[in-house]
Amino acid sequence: MPDCDYCGDHFADEEAYLDHLADAHEGELGAIDRRRVDDRVGSGEADGVPTGPLVLGGVLLFAVAVVAYVLLGTGGGSGGAAVNGIAVAQTPGAVTGSAHGHGFANVTIAGERVDFSRPEYQRPREFAAFHFEGGDGRVWHKHADGVTLEYAMATLDIGVTADSVTFQGTTYSDSDPGTNVSVTVDGESVDPASYELSGASDENPSAGDRIRIVVQTEA
């Protein structure tokens, strides 16, 4: 029956004594007692189940979850991110001089066309991969591969899916009564999360993708 050298309490066995040291005298232990307590805690025997393997298993499961998220949860490509607070499934690759394309864009919300010539939409330094510039609100520029329609619109603070548009804090859904949402490129419906924009030379931007997003609502 060991006695505690720190407080004089009595204990039925060595294991109970070491548990007491760990709980009551953590900051007082000498080197020898510290090693004995560490050995006891490190053995991890609680109700006959070793905790060491459980901890290792938890670490391994966490690592697998992280890898699965990176490989599967981001939608591939360069991985997902938030742009202007809008979640996008794929971000473009590195901005390079070899990728330089142009096209036209028309986004009309409840009868009002969004004016991309306004300063808040002219942000080429902040969003080099996709932007409007030079005060031109019709021709878009892209300087990277893998620019999806979803990402492009997010740089303009517009959230878009195949059947919904979020603009200035309001989400318009095709399923809402009296609301019609159309998201097309060159007249064809597309999935903004996966559709990658194709651009043309600056001498002939009309040959690039024509983005048209229209939200119609009943008055």
trRosetta pair geometry for C-beta under 8 A, 3 or more apart (Angstrom, degrees):
i j d omega theta_ij theta_ji phi_ij phi_ji
1 10 5.7 15 159 -173 112 104
1 11 6.7 169 -167 75 69 44
1 12 6.4 -38 -119 -126 85 27
1 13 7.9 -55 -109 -68 49 36
2 10 7.6 160 89 -152 40 55
2 11 5.4 -16 67 58 85 102
2 13 7.5 39 11 169 102 17
2 14 6.0 82 -13 -95 140 58
2 17 4.4 -17 81 -71 132 157
3 8 6.3 -17 -180 -152 107 43
3 9 7.2 164 -157 83 62 35
3 10 5.6 -32 -103 -98 73 66
3 11 7.6 169 -94 15 25 80
4 7 4.9 -1 105 49 133 77
4 8 5.9 -46 69 12 88 12
4 9 4.5 29 12 47 127 79
4 10 7.7 -118 -1 -63 83 25
4 11 7.1 85 -45 -18 89 111
4 17 6.7 -175 -78 -148 77 92
4 20 6.3 -92 -87 117 127 137
4 21 7.3 176 -129 -74 102 81
4 25 7.7 163 -167 -23 120 144
5 33 7.9 -130 46 -75 126 141
6 21 7.5 119 11 -117 135 81
6 24 7.6 166 91 110 134 106
6 25 4.8 84 80 -105 172 149
6 28 5.7 104 -130 111 139 143
7 24 7.0 -52 -7 135 145 139
7 25 7.4 -149 -19 -65 107 120
9 20 6.7 -137 82 -173 136 155
11 14 7.9 114 107 -87 124 15
11 16 4.3 -174 -173 100 116 109
11 17 4.1 174 63 -70 155 79
11 20 6.2 -134 -80 -7 139 143
12 16 5.4 60 47 22 83 153
13 16 5.3 97 57 11 72 101
13 17 7.1 -131 104 -6 39 93
14 17 5.5 -58 -150 37 34 114
14 18 6.3 30 156 -18 69 105
15 18 6.0 -56 -147 37 30 107
15 19 6.4 31 153 -19 64 106
15 40 6.9 156 -135 -142 65 121
16 19 5.7 -53 -149 36 32 113
16 20 6.4 37 150 -23 64 104
17 20 5.6 -54 -154 33 32 115
17 21 6.7 34 150 -21 65 101
18 21 5.5 -46 -149 31 38 114
18 22 6.5 37 153 -18 65 103
18 36 6.0 -124 -116 137 116 99
18 37 5.5 176 -167 -104 91 63
18 40 4.1 158 141 -58 144 168
19 22 5.8 -55 -151 36 33 111
19 23 6.3 21 155 -11 67 112
19 40 7.1 -132 -61 148 60 141
20 23 6.0 -65 -144 43 29 104
20 24 5.5 -16 176 17 70 118
20 25 7.6 37 134 8 72 102
21 24 6.9 -69 -119 53 17 83
21 25 5.1 -52 -151 54 59 111
21 26 8.0 121 150 -72 59 44
21 29 6.3 80 175 -91 111 117
21 33 5.9 -135 -165 178 150 114
21 36 7.7 39 69 91 159 107
21 37 5.2 -121 102 -86 119 122
22 25 7.9 -2 -25 55 9 69
22 26 6.4 40 -169 -86 41 84
22 37 4.9 155 -73 -160 90 118
22 40 7.0 -132 -41 85 132 124
22 41 6.0 134 -113 -63 149 117
23 26 7.4 -51 179 -45 4 97
25 28 4.4 -69 -172 50 91 113
25 29 5.9 113 125 -56 99 81
25 33 7.9 -30 107 142 126 144
26 29 6.9 -46 -163 -8 22 111
29 33 4.3 -133 -157 97 97 112
29 34 4.4 132 124 -67 124 78
29 37 6.3 -68 -126 4 162 142
30 33 5.1 83 52 20 74 102
30 34 6.6 -132 97 -12 32 94
31 34 5.6 -56 -145 34 25 115
31 35 6.5 25 157 -18 62 104
32 35 5.9 -55 -154 34 30 109
32 36 6.5 28 150 -17 65 106
33 36 5.5 -54 -146 38 36 112
33 37 6.1 35 155 -19 68 106
34 37 5.9 -56 -147 38 29 109
34 38 6.2 30 154 -20 64 108
35 38 5.7 -53 -144 37 30 112
35 39 6.3 33 155 -21 64 105
36 39 5.8 -53 -150 34 29 112
36 40 6.4 30 151 -20 63 106
37 40 5.5 -55 -150 36 33 113
37 41 6.1 26 155 -13 69 107
38 41 5.9 -56 -140 43 30 105
38 42 5.7 31 158 -21 66 113
39 42 5.7 -56 -138 41 25 112
39 43 6.6 35 157 -31 59 100
40 43 6.1 -51 -158 19 27 112
41 44 7.2 35 163 -68 44 57
42 52 7.4 42 176 -76 65 116
43 50 7.3 -90 164 -125 60 90
43 52 7.9 -75 -172 -29 22 118
44 50 5.2 76 91 -163 108 59
44 51 3.3 -128 -174 40 125 91
44 52 4.9 176 24 -30 150 75
44 54 7.9 -164 163 32 143 105
44 55 7.8 -120 -115 -9 157 118
45 48 6.7 8 -166 -104 91 21
45 49 7.5 143 -146 60 50 33
45 50 6.3 -25 -87 -92 64 61
45 51 7.9 -134 -57 -2 21 86
46 49 6.2 -35 72 56 69 83
46 51 6.4 36 17 -42 108 114
49 54 7.3 48 148 -37 108 132
50 53 5.6 66 100 13 108 99
50 54 7.3 172 106 -6 61 93
51 54 5.0 -61 -154 42 51 117
51 55 6.0 54 151 -25 81 100
52 55 5.9 -56 -151 32 29 109
52 56 6.5 25 154 -14 64 107
53 56 5.5 -55 -146 40 36 112
53 57 6.0 39 155 -22 68 105
54 57 5.6 -53 -147 36 30 113
54 58 6.4 34 153 -22 63 103
55 58 5.6 -53 -152 33 32 113
55 59 6.6 32 152 -19 65 103
56 59 5.7 -53 -152 34 33 112
56 60 6.4 31 152 -17 66 106
57 60 5.7 -56 -148 38 33 111
57 61 6.2 33 154 -19 67 106
58 61 5.7 -54 -146 36 31 111
58 62 6.3 33 155 -20 64 105
59 62 5.7 -55 -151 34 30 112
59 63 6.5 30 152 -19 65 105
60 63 5.7 -53 -149 34 33 111
60 64 6.4 33 153 -19 65 104
61 64 5.7 -53 -149 36 33 111
61 65 6.4 36 152 -22 65 104
62 65 5.6 -54 -150 34 32 113
62 66 6.5 33 153 -20 65 103
63 66 5.8 -52 -151 33 33 111
63 67 6.5 30 153 -16 65 105
64 67 5.8 -56 -150 38 33 110
64 68 6.2 32 153 -20 67 108
65 68 5.7 -56 -147 37 30 111
65 69 6.4 33 154 -22 64 104
66 69 5.7 -54 -151 33 30 111
66 70 6.5 27 154 -17 65 106
67 70 5.8 -57 -150 37 32 109
67 71 6.1 15 159 -7 68 113
68 71 6.1 -63 -139 46 28 101
68 72 5.5 -23 178 26 68 117
68 73 6.9 71 128 -21 69 102
69 72 6.9 -74 -120 57 16 78
69 73 4.1 -28 -151 24 60 137
69 74 7.1 73 156 -31 66 87
70 73 7.2 13 -26 42 15 93
70 74 6.4 -5 -154 -4 35 125
70 79 6.9 -33 -154 -111 70 123
71 74 7.9 134 63 28 5 97
73 80 7.4 -82 126 16 73 131
74 77 7.7 -120 126 58 101 78
74 79 4.0 -21 165 -144 154 66
74 80 4.0 -149 -148 2 78 89
74 89 7.0 135 169 -171 49 59
74 90 7.5 104 150 -89 84 58
75 79 7.7 127 54 -138 75 29
75 80 5.7 87 22 -58 106 102
75 89 3.4 43 -2 175 170 102
75 90 5.2 -106 103 -54 119 87
75 193 6.7 -105 -147 166 155 111
75 194 7.6 -136 -177 -84 120 83
76 79 8.0 -123 120 -73 13 42
76 90 6.6 -16 79 -96 69 116
77 89 7.9 92 33 125 126 78
77 90 3.9 54 50 -145 150 115
77 91 7.0 169 122 50 120 46
77 92 7.9 -55 173 -107 127 25
77 93 7.8 -119 -174 -55 90 79
77 146 5.3 140 -150 -157 121 133
78 90 6.5 98 42 -168 74 75
78 91 4.7 -81 86 75 116 82
78 92 6.5 18 17 110 143 13
78 93 5.7 175 -58 -84 131 53
78 146 6.3 115 -8 125 109 157
79 90 7.3 112 60 -127 12 52
79 91 6.4 -18 74 28 62 102
80 87 6.7 14 178 -174 119 85
80 88 6.1 -179 -148 91 76 54
80 89 5.2 -50 -96 -146 104 28
80 90 6.6 -45 -84 -63 60 31
80 91 7.1 127 -137 -18 18 90
81 87 7.8 -176 100 -143 28 53
81 88 6.1 -7 61 55 68 95
81 91 4.9 24 15 -49 123 131
82 85 5.9 1 171 -129 115 20
82 86 6.4 147 -160 64 70 30
82 87 5.5 -36 -99 -88 77 55
82 88 7.3 148 -110 12 25 77
83 86 5.5 -35 69 61 72 89
83 88 5.5 14 8 -8 113 127
83 91 7.6 147 -54 -103 118 101
83 151 6.4 95 -2 -147 160 68
83 154 3.8 87 83 135 121 124
83 155 6.0 -50 165 -70 133 56
84 154 5.7 179 37 171 106 76
84 155 6.9 145 -16 -123 123 22
84 157 4.7 -127 167 -96 156 70
86 154 4.2 -151 79 -131 130 104
86 157 7.4 160 -21 -140 128 40
86 158 7.9 5 -69 83 167 23
86 159 4.6 -164 -134 -88 126 95
86 166 7.5 173 -113 73 118 129
88 91 6.4 103 94 -69 123 71
88 148 7.1 162 -174 64 115 124
88 150 5.1 152 -136 128 95 109
88 151 4.9 87 -166 -87 155 72
88 154 5.2 -96 -59 -15 124 161
88 193 7.4 175 -162 -127 65 76
89 148 7.3 -10 62 45 91 170
89 150 6.5 48 23 81 89 158
89 193 4.3 52 17 -166 136 107
89 194 7.2 -30 82 -64 141 65
90 146 6.4 -113 151 174 118 105
90 148 5.3 95 70 -16 110 135
90 150 7.5 97 44 64 81 120
90 151 6.6 -81 87 -44 69 124
90 193 7.0 112 9 177 97 68
90 194 7.4 83 4 -105 137 47
91 146 7.5 50 116 124 36 118
91 151 6.1 134 -116 -116 48 137
92 95 7.7 66 109 -71 123 67
92 129 4.4 158 53 -162 146 147
92 130 7.4 142 -21 -24 146 102
92 142 7.9 -172 -106 -166 160 107
92 144 3.9 99 147 112 135 130
92 145 6.4 154 -164 82 95 39
92 146 4.3 152 -132 85 61 89
92 147 4.6 -4 -80 -74 129 66
92 148 7.8 -162 -66 0 80 68
92 151 6.4 167 -30 124 89 163
93 96 7.8 -18 111 -5 104 108
93 144 5.4 -174 67 -178 67 103
93 145 4.8 6 32 64 123 90
93 146 4.9 101 -13 23 85 128
94 144 6.6 -166 98 -129 25 111
95 99 7.6 -122 -151 63 47 112
95 128 4.7 2 -106 112 162 122
95 129 5.5 -124 -84 -79 99 73
95 143 4.9 34 -153 114 96 106
95 144 4.7 -70 -96 -68 56 107
96 99 5.5 78 65 16 87 93
96 143 7.2 -179 54 162 36 80
96 144 6.7 101 17 -107 71 63
96 145 7.9 0 32 -8 112 90
97 100 6.8 -11 -171 -39 47 119
97 143 7.6 -19 -99 -161 31 102
99 142 6.8 -58 147 125 102 87
99 143 5.7 113 95 -177 88 35
99 144 5.2 94 89 -114 145 11
99 145 5.2 -136 -94 -46 151 69
100 141 7.4 -21 -159 -166 72 92
100 142 7.4 171 -140 86 29 56
100 143 5.7 12 -97 -110 68 70
100 199 7.4 -104 134 99 33 137
100 202 7.6 -38 146 -35 108 100
101 141 7.6 149 81 -156 43 47
101 142 5.0 -11 59 56 89 100
101 197 7.3 177 95 126 133 97
101 198 6.7 -107 179 170 161 38
101 199 1.7 128 146 77 110 121
101 200 6.1 72 -155 7 86 21
101 201 7.8 -56 -125 -65 56 27
101 208 5.7 139 169 -116 99 129
102 139 5.4 -1 -170 -175 115 104
102 140 6.5 160 -150 79 59 52
102 141 5.8 -20 -97 -98 81 57
102 142 7.6 -174 -76 18 35 75
102 199 5.0 98 15 -168 25 110
102 200 5.7 -61 61 64 78 65
102 201 7.0 -20 27 115 110 16
102 202 5.4 101 -18 -96 147 56
102 205 3.8 -68 122 -116 120 98
102 208 5.0 -165 95 -10 50 155
103 139 7.3 155 78 -149 22 63
103 140 5.6 -16 62 53 74 99
103 197 6.7 -134 18 -175 145 113
103 198 7.6 89 -59 86 136 52
103 199 5.3 -118 -27 -115 94 72
103 200 6.7 102 -76 16 72 86
103 205 6.0 -176 -93 -179 18 85
103 208 3.0 -122 -78 114 83 114
103 209 4.3 -11 -131 60 164 60
103 210 6.1 -143 177 -71 106 39
103 211 6.7 97 118 -11 123 88
104 138 5.7 -22 -136 169 88 84
104 139 6.3 -44 -94 -97 60 53
104 140 7.3 149 -118 8 11 87
104 205 6.4 112 -50 135 77 107
104 206 6.7 18 -25 -109 121 56
104 208 7.2 144 -2 77 62 96
104 210 4.9 0 64 -121 100 78
104 211 7.0 -157 101 31 53 71
105 116 6.7 52 83 -18 120 157
105 138 7.1 174 46 -166 66 39
105 140 5.2 60 -17 -31 122 120
105 210 7.6 179 -80 -163 36 48
105 211 4.1 -2 -116 62 80 114
105 212 7.8 -176 -155 -71 46 41
106 113 6.6 -50 -161 -139 82 112
106 210 7.7 6 9 177 99 89
106 211 6.9 174 30 95 55 68
106 212 5.0 4 64 -115 100 74
106 213 7.4 -180 97 33 57 59
106 214 7.8 4 119 -65 98 88
107 113 7.0 119 79 -157 49 63
107 114 4.4 -10 85 27 105 123
107 116 7.8 92 29 -49 110 109
107 153 7.8 127 -91 -123 144 105
107 156 7.9 158 7 116 161 152
107 158 6.7 -48 -160 -132 161 170
107 211 7.4 -13 -57 126 85 108
107 212 7.9 178 -78 -154 45 34
107 213 4.5 2 -118 62 80 105
107 214 7.8 -166 -152 -73 40 44
108 111 6.9 -5 171 -135 105 7
108 112 6.7 165 -158 79 71 29
108 113 4.7 -37 -98 -93 85 64
108 114 7.1 -145 -85 -3 32 74
108 213 7.4 173 29 92 57 60
108 214 4.9 4 61 -118 101 76
108 215 7.0 -159 102 33 61 65
109 112 5.8 -29 69 64 73 84
109 114 6.4 57 1 -50 105 97
109 165 7.0 -143 -104 116 102 139
109 167 5.1 -104 -100 72 155 163
109 172 7.3 173 -145 -5 94 150
109 215 4.8 14 -129 48 60 119
110 172 7.8 -163 -48 -86 94 150
110 215 6.0 -25 -39 102 60 100
110 216 7.3 121 -105 -133 41 27
110 217 4.9 -18 -109 26 93 115
111 216 7.6 75 -51 -122 71 66
114 121 7.7 125 153 -73 106 153
114 156 7.8 89 144 160 147 133
114 158 7.6 -43 -92 -73 173 141
114 167 7.6 -123 -79 -146 131 137
115 118 5.0 85 103 -26 99 103
115 121 7.6 -178 107 19 55 143
115 137 5.5 -27 -177 -157 58 166
116 121 4.3 -120 -150 130 63 152
116 122 7.7 119 161 -59 69 72
116 132 4.7 132 152 -27 114 166
116 137 3.6 147 70 -152 73 86
116 138 7.4 162 58 -49 117 26
116 140 7.9 -43 151 -79 162 86
116 156 7.0 -46 -117 -130 104 133
117 121 7.3 17 15 68 10 119
117 122 7.1 22 -163 -53 35 117
117 132 7.2 -108 -87 144 42 142
117 135 5.4 36 -158 -178 99 57
117 136 6.4 -81 -101 171 95 7
117 137 3.2 -83 -37 -36 77 114
118 121 5.4 75 66 16 79 102
118 122 7.3 -162 94 -9 36 96
118 137 7.2 50 -1 -93 60 131
119 122 5.6 -67 -140 40 36 107
120 123 7.6 -12 175 -42 35 112
120 157 7.7 -37 152 15 112 137
121 132 5.5 21 136 43 97 127
121 137 6.9 63 91 -121 138 94
121 156 5.5 22 -130 -135 96 95
122 131 7.3 82 -151 173 39 105
122 132 5.5 -74 -98 94 65 90
122 133 5.9 112 -153 -111 89 41
122 134 7.8 -160 -143 25 123 27
122 135 6.8 0 -97 -76 152 37
123 126 4.2 -33 166 42 110 115
123 127 5.4 60 104 19 102 97
123 131 5.8 -131 73 -133 60 122
123 155 7.2 -156 72 169 119 97
124 127 7.0 -82 -130 68 23 64
124 128 6.4 58 175 -105 66 54
124 131 4.4 170 -94 100 61 156
124 132 7.8 -112 -60 81 88 30
124 133 4.4 24 -50 -87 131 122
124 141 7.3 10 -112 67 110 134
125 128 7.1 5 -145 -68 21 86
126 131 7.9 127 63 -95 74 134
127 130 5.9 -42 150 67 113 62
127 131 4.9 146 88 -70 97 105
127 155 4.1 103 -144 -151 163 128
128 131 7.1 -40 -116 -8 17 127
128 143 5.6 -63 153 62 82 133
128 144 7.5 88 108 -30 85 114
129 142 6.3 3 162 -153 60 75
129 143 5.8 -124 -124 61 34 76
129 144 4.0 -37 -132 19 96 129
129 147 5.6 172 154 -91 105 113
129 151 7.6 -33 106 139 132 128
129 155 7.7 -160 70 -70 91 150
130 140 6.6 3 -168 176 86 115
130 141 7.2 166 -146 87 42 55
130 142 4.9 -6 -97 -104 76 83
130 143 7.8 -158 -61 21 39 70
130 144 7.7 -82 -39 38 75 100
130 147 5.0 133 -59 -152 121 138
130 151 6.7 126 17 118 145 95
130 152 4.5 -110 164 -117 160 79
130 155 5.3 164 83 21 101 156
130 197 7.5 94 -110 39 127 148
131 140 7.2 164 89 -156 22 77
131 141 5.7 -21 66 60 70 98
131 155 6.6 -100 -84 141 69 141
132 136 6.2 -143 -173 86 97 70
132 137 5.9 35 -172 -116 155 44
132 139 7.3 125 -131 81 84 53
132 140 5.9 -65 -78 -107 74 62
132 141 7.1 136 -106 12 28 89
133 136 6.9 10 78 41 43 94
133 141 6.1 -18 12 11 111 139
136 139 5.2 -10 138 40 132 95
139 202 7.9 81 168 -138 145 74
139 205 4.7 -25 -130 -174 114 170
140 152 7.1 40 -175 -164 153 127
140 197 7.9 -55 102 177 136 157
140 199 7.7 -117 95 -106 89 118
140 208 8.0 -136 64 115 88 144
140 211 7.3 27 1 14 144 129
141 199 7.7 66 -146 -139 36 156
142 147 4.8 -128 -144 21 134 162
142 152 7.5 -56 -87 -100 115 115
142 197 6.0 155 -39 91 159 125
142 199 5.2 -175 40 -30 109 144
144 147 5.8 113 77 -50 89 101
145 196 7.8 11 179 -171 64 137
146 196 5.9 -70 -133 -124 32 127
147 151 5.8 -126 -159 80 61 125
147 152 5.7 71 165 -63 104 98
147 196 6.3 104 65 -155 47 77
147 197 5.1 -40 95 38 100 107
148 151 4.6 97 55 8 82 99
148 152 6.8 -143 95 -7 43 87
148 192 6.5 101 154 165 102 59
148 193 6.3 6 167 -176 151 22
148 194 6.5 -77 -128 -138 128 4
148 195 6.0 107 -152 71 80 50
148 196 5.5 -58 -90 -91 59 57
148 197 7.2 140 -145 -13 14 82
149 152 5.5 -52 -144 36 33 115
149 153 6.3 28 160 -14 66 106
149 160 6.8 -74 134 90 97 134
149 183 7.6 126 139 175 146 113
149 185 6.6 -125 -80 -58 139 127
149 190 6.3 104 4 101 153 131
149 192 4.1 -102 90 -138 107 77
149 195 4.9 11 -1 79 114 107
149 196 8.0 -141 -21 -96 70 15
149 197 6.2 121 -70 -57 68 96
149 211 6.7 157 -131 -119 108 117
150 153 6.3 -62 -151 39 25 104
150 154 6.3 27 153 -23 62 110
150 160 6.1 -149 -113 71 61 88
150 161 7.7 32 -106 -93 109 47
150 192 4.0 116 -61 138 79 97
150 193 4.7 36 -30 -91 151 46
150 195 8.0 121 -13 47 83 79
151 154 5.5 -57 -148 34 32 115
151 155 6.8 37 155 -24 65 98
152 155 6.1 -52 -161 24 31 110
152 156 7.3 13 147 -3 61 106
152 197 6.1 56 -44 -26 147 142
152 211 7.5 -132 107 -86 144 159
153 156 5.6 -65 -159 44 42 106
153 158 4.3 -81 177 83 96 101
153 159 7.1 135 120 -108 115 10
153 160 4.6 27 83 6 166 124
153 192 6.8 -27 15 -162 132 139
153 213 7.4 64 -103 -33 136 162
154 157 7.4 43 -172 -83 39 20
154 158 7.0 -115 -80 62 28 53
154 159 6.7 44 -96 -95 78 56
158 165 6.7 -17 -179 -166 100 93
158 166 6.9 159 -167 78 49 63
158 167 5.5 2 -125 -96 89 84
158 213 7.8 128 152 94 143 161
159 164 7.7 -13 116 115 96 96
159 165 7.0 147 85 -164 63 41
159 166 3.5 9 54 46 112 115
159 167 7.8 -144 36 -55 71 49
159 171 7.4 -34 77 -107 123 93
160 164 7.3 178 -148 92 41 58
160 165 5.3 0 -106 -111 78 73
160 166 7.4 -137 -60 25 43 72
160 183 6.0 138 -180 -116 117 137
160 192 4.8 136 109 -70 103 175
160 213 6.3 -72 -120 -126 140 147
161 164 4.7 24 45 46 105 89
161 165 7.9 -144 30 -66 63 42
161 183 7.6 -158 99 -12 32 163
161 192 6.2 -136 -128 37 24 119
161 193 7.3 6 -127 -34 70 102
162 183 6.0 -142 -146 55 36 134
162 189 7.0 63 -159 174 95 104
162 190 7.4 -140 -113 101 87 39
162 191 5.3 -33 -72 -112 115 61
162 192 6.6 -161 -65 3 55 85
163 173 6.5 45 130 -161 89 70
163 174 4.0 -78 -173 14 99 127
163 175 7.1 61 143 -23 129 85
163 181 5.5 114 -170 78 49 127
163 183 7.5 -117 -70 9 29 118
164 171 5.9 9 179 -177 119 97
164 172 6.4 167 -155 86 67 51
164 173 4.4 -17 -103 -104 105 71
164 174 6.6 -111 -68 -4 61 78
164 181 5.9 -34 -95 -151 27 178
165 171 7.3 169 88 -151 38 54
165 172 5.1 -6 59 56 86 101
165 181 5.7 179 -5 -138 98 120
165 183 7.4 163 -65 -72 102 109
165 213 6.2 126 -97 170 138 121
165 215 5.2 -115 49 -64 137 126
166 169 7.7 -11 -180 -138 91 4
166 170 7.0 178 -150 89 60 36
166 171 4.4 -23 -97 -97 87 78
166 172 7.6 -179 -82 18 37 65
167 170 6.2 -24 67 61 65 83
167 172 7.3 -8 20 2 100 109
167 215 7.5 -146 10 8 135 153
172 176 6.7 -103 -161 29 56 142
172 179 5.4 -162 -169 -163 91 135
172 181 5.8 152 120 -80 99 114
172 215 4.5 66 100 -150 160 136
172 217 6.9 -102 -132 -66 126 113
173 176 4.7 111 66 -21 83 98
173 179 6.4 78 71 99 46 143
173 181 6.7 -65 -163 -15 21 142
174 179 6.5 -142 -119 110 25 93
174 180 6.4 34 -130 -143 78 38
174 181 4.2 -102 -66 34 86 103
175 179 7.9 0 62 71 28 112
176 179 4.0 28 77 25 103 135
178 217 6.0 54 132 -162 95 63
178 218 3.5 -70 -164 5 122 119
179 215 7.0 -18 -164 -169 95 88
179 216 7.1 154 -155 84 45 57
179 217 5.3 -8 -104 -103 76 77
179 218 7.7 -92 -60 0 50 80
180 214 7.8 -4 109 112 92 94
180 215 7.4 159 83 -156 53 42
180 216 4.4 -2 55 56 101 105
180 217 7.9 -162 25 -69 66 39
181 214 7.6 167 -152 88 39 55
181 215 5.5 -4 -106 -108 74 76
181 216 7.9 -156 -68 27 35 68
182 189 7.6 -100 -159 -97 71 92
182 212 7.2 -20 117 120 106 94
182 213 7.0 174 91 -149 63 39
182 214 4.6 4 54 54 107 94
182 215 7.9 -162 26 -71 67 37
182 216 7.9 33 -1 -2 103 101
183 189 6.6 73 78 -143 70 72
183 190 6.6 -99 124 55 94 74
183 192 6.1 -63 167 -49 145 110
183 213 5.3 10 -112 -114 69 86
184 187 5.6 -7 164 -151 136 11
184 188 5.8 144 -155 65 93 26
184 189 5.5 -56 -96 -82 80 43
184 190 6.7 115 -137 3 35 88
184 211 7.9 153 90 -156 53 41
184 212 5.1 -12 67 65 95 97
184 213 7.7 179 29 -78 59 48
185 188 6.1 -33 66 61 65 82
185 190 5.0 9 13 -11 108 142
185 195 6.3 177 4 160 147 147
185 197 7.5 -149 -132 -110 144 73
185 209 5.0 -18 -168 -169 112 113
185 210 6.7 144 -162 71 55 52
185 211 5.8 -21 -105 -99 80 57
185 212 7.5 167 -91 23 32 73
186 209 6.1 -90 -35 -142 100 67
186 210 5.4 107 -79 42 55 91
187 210 7.7 31 -25 75 69 117
187 212 7.6 31 -75 32 43 135
190 195 4.0 25 170 -59 130 158
191 194 4.8 21 96 36 114 100
191 195 5.8 149 68 -26 58 96
192 195 6.1 -56 -117 36 26 106
197 208 7.8 33 170 175 96 105
197 209 5.1 -127 -153 37 80 148
197 211 7.6 -30 -112 -62 119 113
198 208 6.4 -165 110 -152 63 72
198 209 5.2 113 54 -39 70 107
199 205 7.8 -32 -164 -137 87 73
199 208 4.2 0 -144 -129 49 131
199 209 6.8 -63 -78 15 50 88
200 204 5.3 -73 141 96 131 86
200 205 5.9 163 70 -125 103 29
200 206 7.4 -41 54 61 149 35
200 207 3.7 109 -94 80 163 96
200 208 3.8 -134 7 -52 87 81
201 204 5.4 48 63 38 91 84
201 205 7.6 -108 87 -66 43 52
201 207 7.6 22 30 54 73 125
202 205 6.4 7 -139 -59 38 95
204 207 4.7 28 133 2 108 117
205 208 5.5 -42 -167 18 58 117
206 210 7.9 13 -155 -72 58 108
